[in-house]
Amino acid sequence: MALSSPGTGTSQAAPSPRPGTGRGLRPLLLVGNTAMYALYVGVAGVLLALQVEKIDPAAKVANFGLIGGVSALFATVFNPVAGAPVRPLRAAQSVDPGRRPRSSTSR
């Protein structure tokens, strides 16, 4: 059983998009993402490791692992907190700024 009406088969071609649309977007996104990734990996993997090595050359691997673990823990906890929606003010509080808000306890 066909879902289309009779006579509306594939004889009509779908309109083709304009030629050249979006041709430069994908390479530009690739270059931008690669540059950002290289920047973050370069800072975290190379420069931070060199600074840790200057502080304590004997325990550089353990210290770099500790820094990586603590930063991963902070990222796991605080990324969702930073992305959580902020609760908007109630309409009654924003209508009349001179009015005292009601207390949550009953009188």
JOPESUL-V158505 format. One line per field, one symbol per residue. ss: DSSP state (h for helix, s for strand, l for the rest). burial: 1 if it has 9 or more other ideal C-beta (glycine too) atoms within 8 Angstrom, else 0. A space follows every 10 residues. Layout:
BEGIN
ss=???
burial=???
END
This chain:
BEGIN
ss=llllllllll llllllllll llhhhhhhhh hhhhhhhhhh hhhhhhhhhh hhhhhllllh hhhhhhhhhh hhhhhhhhhh hhhlllllll hhhhhlllll lllllll
burial=0000000000 0000000000 0000000000 0000000000 0110000110 0110000001 0011001000 0000000000 0000000000 0000000000 0000000
END
